[in-house]
Amino acid sequence: MHADIAALTSKGQFTIPQRFRDLLGLSTGSKMVIVSDGENLLLKPITVPQANSFQRVIGELRKLEAKTKKGGMP
């Protein structure tokens, strides 16, 4: 686990240290989910699935479709 200190600006903003941005692959415009339990904050990057992930799923669905058409699945 890594820790660091960030100061809040008058606008309620703070900078995520570069090493954390690098570690998480964050860049300008990255979106974060902010969760609070009333005492702590949790920042979690919102990740967008890669296009090849969708292509992989589509490929698997096409295989399944072909298999069912041939009577290979109940």
Secondary structure, DSSP 4 states (H G I P E B T S, - for coil): ---------TTS--PPPHHHHHHHT--TT--EEEEE-SS-EEEEEPPPPPHHHHHHHHHHHHHHHHHHHTT---
